[in-house]
Structure formats: C-alpha cells, structure tokens
Amino acid sequence: MTIDELKELKPRIERLNELRAQIAEIEGRDMLSDADFSRRFLPFSSTTWSKLQSGTYGGGFETISQRLDDAIADVEGRLPNLESAAATRRTFRRTTLARAVLAALSAAREGLDDRRVVVVLAPTGGGKTAIRDYLASRNAVCVEGRQAWRNSYRAFCLDVARAAGRKLPSTMAEFRIEEEMLAALRAKPRVLYIDEANTMSAQCANAIKLIVNETECCVVIAAIPELWDRFLAGSVQEAAQLVNRCQPILRAPKISAADAKLFLSPKALSVSGAAQKVAAAANAFGGYRTVLAIDAALSECDAPGEDDLDAALAKQRNNLAAAGLGAMKTEY
C-alpha cells in the first residue's frame, strides 16, 4: 500500500476512533481496547486494526477501504440501540425479584449439573418485563410466547432462531429449523429469555431441554404462576425433565416498601408512610405499574401530602374497578 493510500485511509480511521470514544462514553467506560472494539464492531481482526492505526498495514487498498466504510456505517447505525441499552441499564431497579433472578443466572452460568434454566414466576406487573429489558440490554436473546407454541414444536424453534438472528423462511423443514436454532445459539452463547411463557407446551419443554443439552446458553422462562402450574400439571413427564435442569424456581414475593422506594421520587417519599402504602396498594392491584402511576401523580403536586397520596391510591383502585375488574382490596 502506498503512502498516499495510507493517507486516504486516515479520515476513516479517525472517524472509527471517534465512534469508539463515543461508545465508551455511552457505556460509562474510559476506552474500548483494540481487541474489544474489533471483536464487537469491526469486520477484521484487532491486529489489522492496530496496523491501520500505526500506518503499517500492507494489504490491498480497495478491500480495506470498503471494509472501513462498512464498519463506519454499521457502528453509526448501532449507536441508537447502544444508547437505549445503556439507558435501560442505568434505570434498572434491582428489586427483590430482580436480584434473585440475577443471582440464579450467575449460578446457572457456572453450569453445575447443567442446571442452566431459570424460571421466574410473577403476576402481571410483577417486574418480569423490566428484567427482560435489562437482560436484552446485556445482549440476551428475547422471544415472546404465542398461541402457536401450544401445539407446534416448529413454531417455537422458528421464533427462537429468528430472535437469535437467523432469517428463516416459514417453509423450511422442521429439522432444518431446529439445526439453525441450535447453530445460532452455539455461535454466541448467551441468555435466552422466554417471555410470556404461558403458552408453553410439552413440545416447548423438549426444545428447551435440547437447547440446554446442545448449547452453552442459559434459559430464563418467565410466566404467570397459575399458568406455569397448569403447564406442570398438563405435561408431567416433560415438565419433570425440564425442572430437573432448573435452578430453584423463583416465585415473586410481595412488593416490599424497600422495593417501592426504588421507584418513588424524593417528592413522593416526602409523604409520611408513602412507601408502605404504595407497596400495599401494588400488591392489592397492579404491581409496579401502580407504583409508577402513583409516583407520577404525586410528582405533579407542588408539595404532596397524605391527602394527595390517598387520592392517588383511590384513583388507581377506582380505575381498575371501573374497567370491570371487580372490588379491589383496600387493606393499605
């Protein structure tokens, strides 16, 4: 490569270094190493990247020039997602359930006796989606259950493979879909998060067992407790084999005052007894959505007091009752 060609590459290299610094800032780091930056963002090795920066690269100009242009376009296109993921990590509240899930995942990654399945059971509003979003920001593969899973092994494997990045046609043979799913999960072992797993069938349980047996992935299954219990009762043999690969099953505890405090602003917490009352209301109806709604209402007040808190609690209770959900509990 000539000196003039190396000079022509310099603006591209400088742009990539600007992007590298921007990524480090987004992720709250001092800087990404050459190895880390190359592995995550560049279509060539860290050795090539080092030589480009030092001006000692000796390969073909046209090829590396195109690769640099492609890398710049790719990184620029990924910045919004990186910013969104970083924001999710910053705002993630480590509730009692969230801490338990992360601890179980840590144990699952150790692979003791292949217990790499974590089951998370919580009612609607219990924090499952927040945990999913946090794990997604850490590069988990996330897939949402659907009715087709109830009687289709093929549908489950196709959805997981697509979530893992394989663009597969629906007409592909089932065994090929299964192989593509496993190949995608083997290529980059990580967490597979199955949300709304209430539609799981015995066939889905078999697929999850296969994933645990044939890949290094950890699998998180999130479901509503009553529907998970129904799955266990309806797929006894398959469920028993799946449970044998699980960490201790996590059933969400009641939302505590300490949990509620994680979501309440200083303005809301200035009201005497707010955390305890809001936690009790959240357990009676709505879960963390109730906590957030009450916090928003109190945040609109200049100097909220107990009357404002009581009004916000009553509004949440009455809204759900008006929606036809019946009489709500009032022990708070």
C-alpha positions as CSV (number, residue, x, y, z in Angstrom):
1,M,0.0,0.0,0.0
2,T,1.4,3.4,-1.0
3,I,1.9,6.4,1.4
4,D,-0.9,8.3,-0.5
5,E,-3.3,5.4,0.0
6,L,-2.5,5.2,3.7
7,K,-3.2,9.0,3.9
8,E,-6.5,8.4,2.2
9,L,-7.5,5.9,4.8
10,K,-6.6,8.2,7.7
11,P,-10.0,10.1,7.9
12,R,-11.9,6.8,8.1
13,I,-9.6,5.5,10.9
14,E,-10.1,8.8,12.8
15,R,-13.9,8.5,12.4
16,L,-13.8,5.0,13.8
17,N,-11.8,6.2,16.7
18,E,-14.3,9.0,17.3
19,L,-17.1,6.4,17.3
20,R,-15.1,4.2,19.7
21,A,-14.8,7.1,22.1
22,Q,-18.5,7.7,21.8
23,I,-19.3,4.1,22.5
24,A,-17.1,4.2,25.6
25,E,-18.8,7.3,26.9
26,I,-22.3,5.7,26.3
27,E,-21.2,2.6,28.2
28,G,-19.5,4.6,31.0
29,R,-16.0,3.4,30.2
30,D,-12.7,5.1,29.8
31,M,-12.0,3.5,26.4
32,L,-12.5,0.2,24.5
33,S,-9.4,-1.8,23.9
34,D,-8.4,-2.6,20.3
35,A,-9.3,-6.2,20.9
36,D,-12.8,-5.3,22.4
37,F,-13.6,-2.8,19.7
38,S,-12.5,-5.1,16.9
39,R,-14.4,-8.1,18.3
40,R,-17.7,-6.2,18.7
41,F,-17.7,-3.7,15.9
42,L,-15.1,-4.3,13.1
43,P,-15.1,-6.7,10.2
44,F,-11.4,-7.5,10.6
45,S,-9.0,-8.6,13.4
46,S,-7.5,-6.4,16.1
47,T,-4.1,-7.0,14.5
48,T,-5.4,-5.4,11.3
49,W,-6.9,-2.5,13.3
50,S,-3.6,-1.9,15.1
51,K,-1.7,-1.9,11.8
52,L,-4.1,0.5,10.3
53,Q,-3.7,2.9,13.2
54,S,0.0,2.7,13.1
55,G,0.2,3.1,9.3
56,T,1.9,-0.3,8.8
57,Y,-1.0,-2.1,7.1
58,G,0.2,-3.7,3.9
59,G,-2.9,-5.3,2.4
60,G,-5.0,-4.2,-0.6
61,F,-6.3,-0.7,-0.5
62,E,-9.7,-1.2,-2.2
63,T,-10.7,-4.1,0.1
64,I,-9.8,-2.4,3.4
65,S,-11.2,0.9,2.2
66,Q,-14.6,-0.7,1.7
67,R,-14.4,-2.6,5.0
68,L,-13.7,0.7,6.8
69,D,-16.7,2.4,5.1
70,D,-18.9,-0.6,6.0
71,A,-17.7,-0.5,9.6
72,I,-18.4,3.2,10.0
73,A,-21.9,2.8,8.6
74,D,-22.6,-0.2,10.8
75,V,-21.4,1.5,14.0
76,E,-23.2,4.7,13.3
77,G,-26.4,2.7,12.7
78,R,-25.9,0.8,16.0
79,L,-25.4,3.9,18.2
80,P,-29.1,4.5,18.9
81,N,-29.5,0.9,20.2
82,L,-26.4,1.2,22.3
83,E,-27.7,4.4,23.9
84,S,-31.1,2.8,24.5
85,A,-29.4,-0.3,26.1
86,A,-27.2,1.9,28.3
87,A,-30.3,3.9,29.4
88,T,-32.0,0.7,30.3
89,R,-29.1,-0.5,32.4
90,R,-28.9,2.9,34.2
91,T,-32.6,2.9,35.1
92,F,-32.9,-0.7,36.0
93,R,-34.2,-1.2,39.6
94,R,-32.8,-4.1,41.4
95,T,-35.9,-5.3,43.2
96,T,-36.0,-8.3,45.4
97,L,-37.1,-10.4,42.4
98,A,-34.5,-8.9,40.1
99,R,-31.7,-9.6,42.5
100,A,-32.9,-13.2,42.8
101,V,-33.0,-13.7,39.0
102,L,-29.5,-12.3,38.5
103,A,-28.2,-14.5,41.3
104,A,-29.8,-17.5,39.8
105,L,-28.4,-16.7,36.4
106,S,-25.0,-16.4,37.9
107,A,-25.3,-19.8,39.3
108,A,-26.7,-21.1,36.0
109,R,-23.7,-19.8,34.1
110,E,-21.4,-21.9,36.3
111,G,-23.2,-24.9,34.7
112,L,-23.4,-27.1,37.8
113,D,-25.1,-30.3,36.8
114,D,-26.4,-28.5,33.6
115,R,-28.9,-26.5,35.7
116,R,-29.0,-23.7,33.2
117,V,-32.7,-22.9,33.3
118,V,-34.1,-20.1,35.5
119,V,-37.9,-20.0,36.0
120,V,-39.3,-16.6,37.0
121,L,-42.9,-16.6,38.1
122,A,-44.7,-13.3,38.8
123,P,-48.2,-11.8,38.2
124,T,-48.8,-9.1,35.6
125,G,-47.0,-6.0,36.8
126,G,-44.6,-8.0,38.9
127,G,-41.4,-7.0,37.1
128,K,-40.8,-9.7,34.5
129,T,-40.7,-7.2,31.6
130,A,-38.2,-5.0,33.3
131,I,-35.9,-7.9,33.9
132,R,-36.3,-8.9,30.2
133,D,-35.4,-5.4,29.1
134,Y,-32.3,-5.4,31.3
135,L,-31.1,-8.7,30.1
136,A,-31.8,-7.7,26.5
137,S,-29.5,-4.7,27.1
138,R,-26.9,-7.2,28.0
139,N,-27.3,-9.0,24.7
140,A,-29.8,-11.6,25.7
141,V,-31.9,-13.2,23.0
142,C,-35.5,-12.4,23.8
143,V,-38.6,-14.2,22.4
144,E,-42.2,-13.9,23.4
145,G,-44.6,-16.8,23.7
146,R,-47.5,-17.1,21.4
147,Q,-50.5,-19.4,20.8
148,A,-48.8,-21.3,18.0
149,W,-46.4,-22.8,20.6
150,R,-49.3,-24.8,22.2
151,N,-49.2,-27.4,19.5
152,S,-46.1,-26.7,17.4
153,Y,-42.5,-27.5,18.1
154,R,-41.7,-26.0,14.7
155,A,-43.2,-22.6,15.7
156,F,-41.1,-22.5,18.9
157,C,-37.8,-23.3,17.2
158,L,-38.6,-20.9,14.3
159,D,-39.3,-18.0,16.7
160,V,-36.1,-18.6,18.8
161,A,-33.9,-18.9,15.6
162,R,-35.3,-15.7,14.3
163,A,-34.8,-13.9,17.6
164,A,-31.2,-15.1,17.6
165,G,-30.7,-13.5,14.2
166,R,-31.4,-16.2,11.6
167,K,-33.7,-15.0,8.8
168,L,-35.5,-18.3,8.1
169,P,-38.5,-18.9,5.8
170,S,-41.5,-20.4,7.3
171,T,-41.5,-23.1,4.7
172,M,-38.2,-24.6,5.9
173,A,-38.2,-28.2,7.0
174,E,-38.6,-28.6,10.8
175,F,-35.3,-30.4,11.3
176,R,-33.5,-27.6,9.4
177,I,-35.2,-25.0,11.6
178,E,-34.1,-26.9,14.7
179,E,-30.5,-27.1,13.4
180,E,-30.5,-23.4,12.6
181,M,-31.8,-22.5,16.0
182,L,-29.0,-24.6,17.7
183,A,-26.4,-23.2,15.4
184,A,-27.4,-19.6,16.2
185,L,-27.3,-20.2,19.9
186,R,-24.0,-22.1,19.7
187,A,-22.4,-19.3,17.7
188,K,-22.7,-16.8,20.5
189,P,-23.7,-18.5,23.8
190,R,-25.8,-16.1,25.9
191,V,-29.1,-15.9,27.8
192,L,-32.3,-16.9,26.0
193,Y,-35.2,-15.1,27.7
194,I,-38.6,-16.6,27.0
195,D,-41.3,-14.0,27.9
196,E,-45.0,-14.8,28.3
197,A,-44.1,-18.4,28.5
198,N,-47.7,-19.2,29.5
199,T,-48.2,-20.7,26.0
200,M,-45.5,-23.3,26.6
201,S,-46.4,-26.9,25.8
202,A,-44.7,-30.3,26.3
203,Q,-43.0,-29.7,22.9
204,C,-41.6,-26.4,24.0
205,A,-40.2,-28.1,27.1
206,N,-38.4,-30.7,24.9
207,A,-37.0,-27.9,22.8
208,I,-35.6,-26.1,25.9
209,K,-34.0,-29.3,27.1
210,L,-32.4,-29.7,23.7
211,I,-31.0,-26.1,23.9
212,V,-29.5,-26.8,27.3
213,N,-28.1,-30.1,26.2
214,E,-26.6,-28.9,22.9
215,T,-25.5,-25.3,23.6
216,E,-23.9,-23.3,26.4
217,C,-26.9,-20.9,26.7
218,C,-28.8,-20.2,29.9
219,V,-32.5,-20.1,29.5
220,V,-34.9,-17.8,31.5
221,I,-38.6,-18.8,31.4
222,A,-40.9,-16.0,32.6
223,A,-44.6,-16.8,33.3
224,I,-47.6,-16.1,35.4
225,P,-47.6,-18.5,38.4
226,E,-51.0,-20.1,37.9
227,L,-50.4,-20.8,34.2
228,W,-47.0,-22.3,34.9
229,D,-48.6,-24.6,37.4
230,R,-51.2,-25.6,34.8
231,F,-48.3,-26.3,32.4
232,L,-46.7,-28.6,35.0
233,A,-49.9,-30.4,35.6
234,G,-50.6,-30.9,31.8
235,S,-47.1,-32.0,30.8
236,V,-46.0,-34.1,33.7
237,Q,-43.1,-36.1,32.2
238,E,-41.7,-33.4,30.0
239,A,-42.0,-30.8,32.8
240,A,-40.3,-33.1,35.3
241,Q,-37.3,-33.4,33.0
242,L,-37.2,-29.6,32.4
243,V,-37.5,-28.9,36.1
244,N,-34.5,-31.2,36.7
245,R,-32.4,-28.7,34.7
246,C,-33.7,-25.7,36.6
247,Q,-32.2,-23.5,39.3
248,P,-34.6,-23.3,42.3
249,I,-37.8,-21.8,40.8
250,L,-38.4,-18.2,41.7
251,R,-41.8,-17.1,42.7
252,A,-42.1,-13.3,43.1
253,P,-42.5,-12.2,46.7
254,K,-44.8,-9.4,47.6
255,I,-43.6,-6.0,46.7
256,S,-41.9,-4.6,49.8
257,A,-41.7,-1.0,51.0
258,A,-38.0,-1.2,50.1
259,D,-38.9,-2.3,46.5
260,A,-41.4,0.5,46.2
261,K,-38.8,3.1,47.3
262,L,-36.7,2.2,44.3
263,F,-39.4,3.6,42.0
264,L,-40.6,6.6,44.1
265,S,-39.2,10.1,43.6
266,P,-38.0,12.2,46.5
267,K,-41.2,14.2,46.3
268,A,-43.3,11.1,46.8
269,L,-41.1,9.8,49.6
270,S,-41.6,13.1,51.4
271,V,-45.1,11.9,52.2
272,S,-45.2,10.1,55.5
273,G,-45.7,6.4,55.1
274,A,-45.7,6.6,51.3
275,A,-43.5,3.6,50.6
276,Q,-45.5,1.3,52.9
277,K,-48.9,2.4,51.5
278,V,-47.8,2.3,47.9
279,A,-46.3,-1.2,48.3
280,A,-49.5,-2.4,49.9
281,A,-51.6,-0.9,47.0
282,A,-49.2,-2.5,44.4
283,N,-49.7,-5.9,46.0
284,A,-53.5,-5.4,46.1
285,F,-53.7,-4.4,42.4
286,G,-51.4,-3.6,39.5
287,G,-48.0,-4.3,40.8
288,Y,-45.2,-2.0,39.8
289,R,-47.5,-0.2,37.3
290,T,-49.4,1.0,40.3
291,V,-46.2,2.2,42.0
292,L,-45.2,4.2,38.9
293,A,-48.7,5.7,38.4
294,I,-48.9,6.9,42.0
295,D,-45.4,8.4,41.8
296,A,-46.3,10.3,38.6
297,A,-49.4,11.7,40.3
298,L,-47.5,12.8,43.4
299,S,-44.8,14.3,41.2
300,E,-47.3,16.7,39.7
301,C,-48.1,18.2,43.2
302,D,-46.1,21.1,44.4
303,A,-45.8,19.8,47.9
304,P,-47.7,16.4,48.1
305,G,-49.2,15.4,51.4
306,E,-51.1,12.4,52.8
307,D,-54.4,13.6,51.2
308,D,-52.7,13.7,47.8
309,L,-51.4,10.2,48.4
310,D,-54.8,8.9,49.4
311,A,-56.3,10.5,46.3
312,A,-53.8,8.8,44.1
313,L,-54.4,5.5,45.7
314,A,-58.1,5.8,45.3
315,K,-57.8,6.8,41.7
316,Q,-55.8,3.6,40.9
317,R,-58.3,1.5,42.7
318,N,-61.3,3.1,41.1
319,N,-59.8,3.0,37.6
320,L,-59.4,-0.8,37.8
321,A,-62.9,-1.3,39.3
322,A,-64.4,0.8,36.5
323,A,-62.6,-1.4,34.0
324,G,-64.7,-4.3,35.3
325,L,-62.0,-5.9,37.5
326,G,-64.3,-6.0,40.5
327,A,-63.9,-4.8,44.0
328,M,-60.2,-4.2,44.8
329,K,-58.6,-4.9,48.1
330,T,-58.3,-2.0,50.4
331,E,-56.0,-3.2,53.2
332,Y,-53.5,-0.3,52.9
